[in-house]
Amino acid sequence: MKPNMGTADKIIRLVVVAIIAILYFTGQITGVAAIILGIVAVAFLVTSLIGWCPSYVPFGISTKKADKTVR
């Protein structure tokens, strides 16, 4: 698994996770919506922590900047 998520992508996903958590714990979302958004939040959290998003792979997407190594 080669990392394919940049810093901005990770931060945006973590902000979305925080918003979903706040909405859930304040009772603004319940029922099926809470379950679906909870699954999305867990997926966003895991992908942000590992830096790899499986849905980017089939499309060849990478938001990570290329390494600038000097040789």
Stockholm file with secondary structure:
# STOCKHOLM 1.0

chainA/1-71         MKPNMGTADKIIRLVVVAIIAILYFTGQITGVAAIILGIVAVAFLVTSLIGWCPSYVPFGISTKKADKTVR
#=GR chainA/1-71 SS CCCCCCHHHHHHHHHHHHHHHHHHHTTSSCHHHHHHHHHHHHHHHHHHHHTCCGGGGGGTCCCSCCCCCCC
#=GC SS_cons        CCCCCCHHHHHHHHHHHHHHHHHHHTTSSCHHHHHHHHHHHHHHHHHHHHTCCGGGGGGTCCCSCCCCCCC
//
